[in-house]
Amino acid sequence: MNIEPGCMRSLGGVVMRIHTVFSISLSMIVAGCAIRPLPRDVTRDTTVEIVRKIRCEARRALVDELLRLFERSNFASTKALIP
């Protein structure tokens, strides 16, 4: 199998262009991930207020889920815990 030297050069150029485009695209994607908005840019709440709200929502979701599981339980002692 004989490959002409000019063919290899053009193939190498194509591979190099693909590599360059891929590298630039990847660096743009990674750079986009590094930029994060500050809370004051998105909401009027401070970070402390956001964390407090998340904790309240998580606590409420946990209580709701536990109540749902208690209601579905077949044990009388568990049903007695439901207010």
C-alpha positions as a Python dict, from the first residue, in 0.01 Angstrom:
ca = {
    (1, 'M'): (0, 0, 0),
    (2, 'N'): (163, 318, -121),
    (3, 'I'): (51, 653, 21),
    (4, 'E'): (154, 964, -161),
    (5, 'P'): (341, 1220, 53),
    (6, 'G'): (107, 1504, -48),
    (7, 'C'): (-194, 1304, 73),
    (8, 'M'): (-43, 1258, 419),
    (9, 'R'): (26, 1630, 449),
    (10, 'S'): (-334, 1720, 368),
    (11, 'L'): (-463, 1455, 608),
    (12, 'G'): (-232, 1587, 880),
    (13, 'G'): (-364, 1937, 819),
    (14, 'V'): (-723, 1821, 857),
    (15, 'V'): (-642, 1641, 1181),
    (16, 'M'): (-460, 1948, 1308),
    (17, 'R'): (-759, 2173, 1227),
    (18, 'I'): (-998, 1933, 1400),
    (19, 'H'): (-768, 1923, 1702),
    (20, 'T'): (-751, 2304, 1711),
    (21, 'V'): (-1129, 2348, 1682),
    (22, 'F'): (-1187, 2084, 1950),
    (23, 'S'): (-934, 2245, 2186),
    (24, 'I'): (-1084, 2592, 2145),
    (25, 'S'): (-1438, 2460, 2191),
    (26, 'L'): (-1343, 2265, 2502),
    (27, 'S'): (-1166, 2564, 2655),
    (28, 'M'): (-1472, 2784, 2595),
    (29, 'I'): (-1700, 2527, 2759),
    (30, 'V'): (-1473, 2488, 3061),
    (31, 'A'): (-1436, 2865, 3096),
    (32, 'G'): (-1815, 2898, 3094),
    (33, 'C'): (-1839, 2656, 3384),
    (34, 'A'): (-1594, 2860, 3588),
    (35, 'I'): (-1809, 3172, 3577),
    (36, 'R'): (-2081, 3162, 3839),
    (37, 'P'): (-2336, 3431, 3910),
    (38, 'L'): (-2333, 3599, 4247),
    (39, 'P'): (-2658, 3573, 4445),
    (40, 'R'): (-2708, 3949, 4432),
    (41, 'D'): (-2699, 3931, 4051),
    (42, 'V'): (-2984, 3678, 4042),
    (43, 'T'): (-3197, 3745, 4350),
    (44, 'R'): (-3237, 4016, 4608),
    (45, 'D'): (-3153, 3768, 4886),
    (46, 'T'): (-2816, 3730, 5053),
    (47, 'T'): (-2640, 3396, 5064),
    (48, 'V'): (-2739, 3353, 5429),
    (49, 'E'): (-3108, 3407, 5345),
    (50, 'I'): (-3089, 3162, 5055),
    (51, 'V'): (-2933, 2895, 5278),
    (52, 'R'): (-3198, 2955, 5547),
    (53, 'K'): (-3477, 2916, 5290),
    (54, 'I'): (-3324, 2596, 5151),
    (55, 'R'): (-3296, 2449, 5500),
    (56, 'C'): (-3659, 2537, 5577),
    (57, 'E'): (-3778, 2383, 5249),
    (58, 'A'): (-3570, 2069, 5307),
    (59, 'R'): (-3700, 2034, 5664),
    (60, 'R'): (-4060, 2077, 5545),
    (61, 'A'): (-4011, 1819, 5269),
    (62, 'L'): (-3863, 1572, 5517),
    (63, 'V'): (-4152, 1618, 5761),
    (64, 'D'): (-4407, 1579, 5480),
    (65, 'E'): (-4239, 1261, 5358),
    (66, 'L'): (-4221, 1112, 5708),
    (67, 'L'): (-4589, 1188, 5767),
    (68, 'R'): (-4675, 1025, 5435),
    (69, 'L'): (-4474, 714, 5528),
    (70, 'F'): (-4634, 699, 5874),
    (71, 'E'): (-4982, 719, 5719),
    (72, 'R'): (-4901, 429, 5485),
    (73, 'S'): (-4759, 214, 5767),
    (74, 'N'): (-4944, -94, 5883),
    (75, 'F'): (-4818, -73, 6240),
    (76, 'A'): (-5051, 70, 6504),
    (77, 'S'): (-4764, 215, 6706),
    (78, 'T'): (-4651, 415, 6402),
    (79, 'K'): (-5004, 538, 6327),
    (80, 'A'): (-5030, 658, 6685),
    (81, 'L'): (-4745, 904, 6616),
    (82, 'I'): (-4949, 1092, 6354),
    (83, 'P'): (-5103, 1410, 6499),
}
